[in-house]
Amino acid sequence: MRRRLVPAIVYLALVINMAVVPAVLALSTREPVDGEPVLLIVPPGGDAAHVAAVSGGIVLANSRVSSVALTYSPDRNYFEILSNNGALMLLNGSLSDLFCTTG
């Protein structure tokens, strides 16, 4: 019985991943929208909070990794300014709860 249970758990985990991962990727790769929070990712070892501050934005939530933060600015050129100041990637902030913590 135990031999059959382990493969069943592995298959169940694979099925869940196949259903959840594409949905998460589809939502998180939506274009960022002006006036809404943006998930800022800078190169490894970089400080996303510093890039946001230099770009005129504020940090709404920090990540466990210093190179990722949820930021906001009402400036219409904010995404361009972030890119010029070292942003590696900008994602829509709609799934930020998965990556960031408040405080």
N, C-alpha and C positions, 0 to 999 in steps of 0.2 A: 504494500500500500504506500509506503514512504517513497518508493521509487517513482510512483505515478504522481505523487503530490508535488514534488519539486519541479518537474517539467510543467505541470499545470500552473504553478505560481509564476514561473518564468514566462510562459505564454500569456498569461493574464497581464503581467507587467508590460510586455511588448505591445499588446493590444491597446492598453491604456495610453502608452507613450505615442502610439501611432495615431490615436484620436486627439490627444491633448496638444502635443508639440506643434502640429501644423496650425492649429487654431491660435496658439500663443504667438507663433511667428507671424501669422497673418495680421493679427491685431497690433503687434509691436512694431512692425515695419511700415505701418501707415505713415504718410508724410506728417511731419510736425505742422501744427497750425499756429499762425500768428495769434498772439494773445492768450495762448494756452501753455501749460507747463511742457517742458521738453526734457527728455532724458539725455543728458550730456555724457558722452564717453570720450575720454582723452587717452592718449597712448599710455601703456602700462608704466607705472612709476610717476605719472603726472598727477596733478591735483585739480580735479574738476571744479572744486569750490573756488580755487584761485582763478581759474579760467573764467568762471561765471562772474566773479567779482570784477575782474579786469574788463570784462565785456559789458558791464553795467547791469548785470542780472543779480538775482538773489537766489540762495539755495533754499528750496522748500523741504528737501529731505536728503540726507546723506546715505550713501551706500556703505556696505562693510568694506568695500574697496575704494581707496581714495580717488581712483580714476573714473568713478561713476557717481553722478548726482542728478537729482531732479531739480531743475532750475526754472526761473521765470523772469521775464522782462516784458513790459508793455511796448518796448521799442520795436517798430516794424522791421528794423534791420538787424534784430538780435541774432538770427541764425547766421547771417553773413558775418557779423562781428565775431561770433563764436568760432566760425570756421577760420577766420583770419587769425584768431588768437590760439589756435592749436587743437580745436575739436577734431577728434577722429571720426565720430559718428554722432548724429542727432536723430533721436527716435521720438515718436509721439509719446507723451507722458501718460497715456491711458493705462498702461500696465505697470506703472512705476511701483505699485505696492508689492510686486513680486521681487523687486530689486533693492528697494530703499527702505530705510527706517526713519521715523521722525525723531527729532531731538538730538 
